[in-house]
Amino acid sequence: MIRQSVSEVHPWEIREVELDLDVLAQMESVLALSNGHIGLRANLDEGEPHGLPGTYMNGLYEARPLPYAEAGYGFPEAGQTVVNVTDGKLIRLLVDDEPFDVRYGELRSHKRVLDMRAGTLSRETEWRSPAGQAVRVRSVRLVSLVQRAVAAIHFEVQPLEAPARLVIQSELVANAPLPEPHDGDPRTTAALRSPLVSEHTALHAQRVCLVHRTRASRLRVAASMDHVVGGPEGTEASAEVTGDLGRLTVTSDVPADGTLRIIKFLAYGWSAVRSLPAMVDQAEAAVAEARHTGWDGLVAAQREELDDFWSRADVELDGDPELQQAVRFGLFHAFQSSARAEQRAIPAKGLTGPGYEGHAFWDSETFVLPLLTYTVPGAARHALLWRHSILPLARKRAAELGFHGGAFPWRTIHGEECSGYWPAGTAAFHVSADVADAVLRYVHATEDRAFERDAGVELLAETARLWNSLGHHDPVDGFRIDGVTGPDEYSPVSDNNVYTNLMAQRNLVAAAEAAERHPDSAKRLGVDDAEIASWRSAADTMVVPWDEMLSVHPQSEGFTRHQEWDFEATPPEAYPLLLHFPYFDLYRKQVIKQADLVLAMHVRGDAFNDEEKARNFEYYEQRTVRDSSLSACTQAVLAAEVGHIELAYDYFGEAALMDLDDLEHNTRDGVHIASLAGAWIAAVAGFGGMRDHGGALAFAPRLPEDLGRLAFRLLYRGRRLKVEVQDDQASYTLLGGEPLEVSHYGEPLRLSGDGPVTRQVPAPPDRERPSQPPGREPRERRRVWEESASDQG
């Protein structure tokens, strides 16, 4: 288990205190470093053993055909798969002619530390070779948050008991072989075989540059490395290069307690349009700047960047050290995945692994962008500008399907739909409303009118046009949206999915209001008064199904009349259900993969009253199996809102520990960025009770018994706000900016910066804890933490 390797709980660090080869791949994901442009898995410096080697660049992919037993009109023809690019992490070591390999000899100690304040991964290992020579190996690795193209490694070796002949080989390697996927899980990805074709090599002293292109997508990638070597007198270094390999070899006779040191600077770039000479110049200029800055300068700039991030985004928890660590872990990875993405997508696994083939989903807008909008709004802006950049492809996809406006892809890297699973890839139109919702949230929270004018109006208008052509006015019911797939992929191609309809309704209203605020932009887009009126009419008459007999909202029309799933006859090993039962059987039963109607009650909470939320939540708890990592954080938010505080605490733990405890058994393929961001959502929107419906910031906080205090910070309309919640009271402090109006349980508060405004927290309603499907209950957080603390004690 990962938890056995990460056996120390530290509030700012993830510490691997033993090397367990059985979870090596998982730890490579957990300890990965990224800046949103470059991603380095936490492979051991020497490269072997490894679980899954990986170096990734955001947006770099290989195209491949999508095979179908029976093709259909509108099926996507090509897929896109993230490429494992040129690996610059490799630093091999020979000690008296024996390779440093932890599988041989004696591994006397091993420790790796992911420092979430420094933004570094450090390693310290003591190893005795089979011939008896003992050495200490230390390394520190970073991916720069300041110099977008740059990564660096500080590596040193020290003989411990006797002089040693040491050889260090620092390498750039392309087309390294990858292990075959180990199971039939569709969440994994096929391994690409030698996807890179060599175009150029260069060698200048200790600097090496390799340029390759992908075979089918024709994307060009350049990687460069340079070095600073330090060691005793007589240390020698020489470099060589071939098509797929660049190597610097350093040799030295090092006395006992002496040190051989190498600082390795890496630079990466890729482009679909730039020439070969331009790419060479780009990579070599970036590595030259990194060397000019120096190791100490890169480390100092990394710490400064993260200090600024934590001052805006930190969440403090008293009473559960494991969750405190996990929440910061989630924040760190969410920030890493987006900090320098700069108008590229935020993949579901970030750049920590090849899971889901490196694709971005609607996860970004619904789970990651809320965090970024209120803490790193510049990163949220860039993510939305990426959506704007692929709008022509969304228009093309909508037209291909016979609709107007823009239909954004369910999964993609470059912008085209890449899913061969048509009930989601074709019918999950809610993605377009999720994009619109993220635009609306960002504009409300930042008042970025320039973005709204230049990109937001167009995104809102084109998605509104999709709904206007996708739905229709029924003379009896109103405006219907039939045959779509909502967030719950176990209930696809249904009529009037409540989540989809309510999100489309908000989209339509927001588009009308934005067009009226920006008439010049509306005119440029061909939006006239008649079209605005049609958007408002569709929104005003939107169908929202209701089951009178059960007094709940059916997830979609007719859902509550479906046959119940036989949970009692479903053994624990049969989950996730999609790997053990035919989709047809799932589709026609009341079984839910992930929160759908419950998610609607979070993001469109203004469309439900308190009693509806409580009844709906209880009904869907009994049918939700959480076969998706996206579910737990949403269930935490609604459980807290309707008064099931301890249940919310359990779900909070599940969302936050998704990867540190490998709860979905696929952390080996990369961490779950949306679930990790969802831990922030569970804390801030769940226990902090934050809502931002229509640009009005409101709070209704409550804490579980075991959390003595919750504190978090937000950026909102140029202000810095701190919220602190204790058992019976909440304090709101304006840390900077003009006075701000918020509300506490509906009571208006004016924050002026003169100190905290404190109010009492009312007791939650007395409700009986709802049940879940047998065997699918969340782990009881109090018991899990007590057991973990006991194991460590």
Buried (B, 14 or more C-beta within 10 A) or exposed (E): EBBEBBBEBBEBBBBBBEBBEEBBBBBBBBBBBBBBBBBBBBBBBBBBEBBBBBBBBBBBBBBBEBEEEEEEEEBBEBBBBBBBBBBBBBBBBBBBEBBBBBEEBEBEEBBBBBBBBBBBBBBBBBBBBEEEBBBBBBBBBBBBBBBBBBBBBBBBBBBBEEBBBBBBBBBBBBBBEBEEBEEEBEBBBEBBEEBBBBBBBBBEEBBBBBBBBBBBBEBBBBBBBBBBBEBBEEBEBEBEBEBBBBBBBBBBBBEEEBBBBBBBBBBBBBBEEBEEEBBBBBBBBBBBBBBEBBBEEBBBBBBEBBEEBBEBBBBBBBBBBBBBBBBBBBBBBBBBBBBBBBBBBBBBBBBBBBBBBBBBBBBBBBBBBBBBBBBBBEBBBBBBBBBBBBBEBBBBBBEBBEBBBBBBBBBBBBBBBBBBBBBBBBBBBBBBBBBBBBBBBBBBBBEBEEBBBBBBBBBBBBBBBBBBBBBEEEEEBBBBBBBBBBBBBBBBBBBBBBBBBBBBBBBBBBBBBBBEBBEEBBEEBEBEEEBBEBBBBBBEBBBBBEBEEEEBBBBBBEBBEBEEBEBEEBEEEEBBBBEEBEBEEBBEBBBBBBBBBBBBBBBBBEBBEEEBBBBBBBBBBBBBBBBBBBBBBBBBBBBBBBBBBBBBBBBBBBBBBBBBBBBBEBBBBBBBBBBBBBBBBBBBBBBBBBBBBEEEBBBBBBBBEBBEEBBBBBBBBEBBBBBBBBEEEBBBBBBEBEEBEBBBBEEEBEBEBEEEBBBEBEEBEEBEEBEBBEBBEBBBBBEBBEEBEEEEE
